[in-house]
């Protein structure tokens, strides 16, 4: 195994994640594995739709948390119920996006964006709204973060601290080379729904970049978050997991500025979901294709037996 350089996190480093209604037990492998690496920075969580007892449990796991429910309570709950029924009923599901968009803009112009955000939160959660919250946190953080990891929580484990190599600019990570925008059904649909068939044709051969893990210096991450938030808000339709379509559109159209695109199996993040097999060393650690040890294992839970072993090893190491 090729070893990486000594860890480079500082007290100003920042890891940010978010969740809506995800039970606290699903955070535990993520948090325990991060703490076990000797990470020196802070962990922050953006939380939505939690009962008080669950929110307090998550407060104890993180260095800080931000609860956002109070920002999204300005829409009619009966209307939300009707839209939810449309979304979940097979016969009328196709009408849900258009109806959502029409209801979301049915107000004074200056209220349309807050109204859309409130409906998005109530019906789709924080997936597409997290970018604005992350930006607010980074801008107000004291001390200002030097390097930032934006990450999913439920399906992420750490083998070493996430800044075990110095961070230069913005890094985004590709999935397995077999997963292209044109061939992977969900990613194809996200681009098709948001940008139409011409964009699918234009980007179809590009390997998918996962929006679930992004690393960068403070300034570049803020630029990324601004670009994502602005593009998501421009659409003002039910987004949910469509945020990855926005991420790939901006990336492949050169709209994220200077960015390092990291091939899967060669960097600090290994995105494992589409990988047919996983390489490990004699100590059971997951390896990249190039023989290095990735700090961050994303989508490890797609490999059931491996996930069970990794979590078991984490428990035995404590």
N, C-alpha and C positions, 0 to 999 in steps of 0.2 A: 504494500500500500504506500502510495506517495503521500507524505504528510504536508499539510499546509503551514503557513507561517503562524507565529504566535498570535494569540487573539488580540484584537485591537479595539474592543469596545471601551467606552469611557462612561463616566457618570452622566454624560450628556447624551449618550446614545438612546434611541427610542424604538421600541417595538409596539406597533399598533394593530389591534384586531377589533372585530365587532361581531355582534350576534343579536338575533331577534328570537326570543323564546327558546333558545338552545339551553338545555338543562345543564347546570353547573358541572355535573360529572363528566361531560364531554370536554370541558376545558382542562381537566386535571392532567392528562398525559402531555398536553401542550405546555402547560405551565411547569410541571415537574421536570420535564426534559430541558426546558429553557434554563431553569434555575440550576440544574445539575451541571450545566456547561461552564459555570463561573461567570456568566454574563454580568457585566458591571452596570449596565444602564437600567432604564425604566421600562416597564410594561404597562401600557394603557389600553383600556377596553371601552368601546362605545356600545351601550346596552339599550335595547328596546323591548318593551312589552314583558317586563319581569315583575313578578310578585315581590313584595318587599323582602321576604326571607331569602329568595333566590338572589336578589340583587346584593344583599349583604354578604352572602357566601362568595359571590364573585368579587366584591370589593376586597375581601380578604386574600383572594388569589392574586390580584393585580396590585401594582403600585398606586394606580388611580383608575377610576372609572367615571364615565360620563353617561348619565341617564338622560335620554332625549324625549321621553314620552310627552312631556309638557309642550314641546314645540309642534306637535302634530294633532292637536285635539280640536281643530277649528272647522271640522266638516260634519255633515249630518250622518249620524250612525245608521239611520234607516236607509239612506242612499248607499252607504258602504255595504250594508247587508244585501241590497239588491245586486250591486256590482259583484259581490262575492258569490252570490248564487249563480249569476251569469257565467262567471269564470269557471265555476265547478260543475256546471251542467253541460253535458256533451252537446245537446241539441242547439244551445244558444252560445256556446263558447266562442265561436268565430266573431260574434258581434261584440264581445267584451272589450277588446282594445279600442274600437271606435267609440263605443258608448262611454267608456272611461274618459277618453280624451275630450269628448263633447261636454261631459259633466264637469271635468276639471277646469275648463276654460269658461264655463257659464257664470262669469262674475266680472266685476270691473277689471280693466286691464292691469292695474297695479296689484291686484290680488290674485292674478292667475298663477303665478309661479308658486306662492305659498300654498294656494289651494291644491295645485297639482302635487306638491311635495306631501301635503297631508294625506291625499288619497293614495299616493304611492306608498307611504309608510303604513297606512292602515291595511292595505291590500297586498303589498309585495314585500314589506319589510325594509331593512336597511341596506340591502345589497347595492342598490344604485345611489343611495343617499349618503353612504359612508364617506365618500370622497370629500364632500363639503365639511363634514364633521372632523375628519382627519386634518383638513387644512386649518380649521379653526384651532384645533389642539396644538398643532405645530407652531402656528403664529403666536399663540399665547403662552407657550411653554417657557418656563424659566428654571434653569438656563435653557437657552435656545439649543435644540438638538443639533448635533454635528452630523449624525448619520441615522437613517430611518429605515426600518423594515415595515412595510405594509403587508399584512399576512392574514390568510384564513386561519381559523382556530381549530375547528373540529378534526381536520384531516392533516394536521401538521405536527411533526416531531423534530426535535433538534438532536443532532449528534455532536455538534460543537457549537460554540456561540456564533451567532449569525454574521458577525463582522470579523470573522477569523482571517479575512483578507481585507486590505484597505479598500475603501469604496471610492470610486472616482466617477462622479456624475450620476447618471441614472442607469440602472440595470433592469432589464426585463428578461423573462425566461420562456424559452420555447418548450412545448410538450414533445412527445415522441415524434420522430420524423414521419411516421405513418399517418399522423393526424393532421390533415390539411383542412383549411377552411372549406374547401369544396367537397371534401369526402366525409368529414365528421358531422353527423346530422344536426346536433345541437348548435354548433358554431355556424354551420351553414344557415340554419334557420334564423339565428340572431342577426347575421348580416343581411339576409334576405328581408326580414321584417323591418329593419331600420333603414336600409340603404337600397334595397331592390335587387333585381337579378343582374343588372350590369355590374354592380359591385361584387356580387358573388363570382361572376365570370372573371373580373379583374384580379381578385384576390384569391381565387379558388386554389391555386397551387401553393400558396404560402402556408408554411407550417403554423399551427395555432400557437399563439402566445397566451399564457394563462394570466389573467388579471388577479389571481389569488395571491401571488407573491411578487412584490416590487421592492427594490432596494435602491437607495440613493443618498446623496448628500442633501442637506436641508433645502437649498435653493432649487435644485433640480426636482426634488420631490414636490415642492410647492408648485412649480410650474406644471408638473404632471397632474396634480390634483386639480388645479385650475382648469386645465384643458379638459379633463374628464368631466368635471362638474358642469362646465359651460356646454359641452356637447350633449350631455345627458339632459340638461334642462331644455335645450333647444328642441328636443323631440317631444317632450311633455306627453308621453304615452306611458302605459304600464311597462316599466322596464324590468324590474327584478333581475334575473341573471343575464338579461340582455346587455348589461354593462360590459361583459367580455366582448361583445360585438363592437361596442364603442371603442374599447381598448385596442382591438385589432385593426379597426378602421383608422384610428389616429396614428397608430404605429406604422402601418404599412403605407399610409399616405404621407409619411414624413412630417406629421403635425405635432410630434412630441419633442422637437428640437434634437439636440445631441443625445443619443441614447445608445447604450451597448446592448445588443441582442445576443443573449447567451444561449448557445446550443445545449439541448438537454444532454446531461451526462458529462458536462465539462465545467461546471461552475459551483457556486456555493449552494444552489438550489437544485435538487433533483425532483422533477415532476414525474411521478411514478405510474399514474393512472393508466396510460396507454402502453406501458412497457410490457413486452411479452415475458421477459425474465429479468431478474434482479441479481446483480453480482454482489457477493459478500466476501469479507476476509475471514481468516481463521478464528477471529474473535467475534464473528457475527455482525460486524458493522457493515452497513450498506456502502457500496463503492460506486463511483462514477464509472463511465465507460473508459475514461482515460486513467483510471487507477487512483485518482484522488478520492478523498472522503468528503462528500457534500455535507455542509453544516446543517442544511434544512431538508427534511424529507416531506414532500408535499404529495398528497393523495396516497400515502402509504396504506391506508385502510382498504384500498381496492384489491390488495393482495392479502386475503384473510389470514392465512397461516402465518405469513411474515409479520403482519400487524400484531397478532397474538404474541408472537415471540418477542418482538421489539418492546411491547408494553411490559411483558413479563420480565425482560432484562432490565428495564427501567426500574421496576419494583425491587429487583434483587440488588441493584446498585446502591440503593439508599441505606 
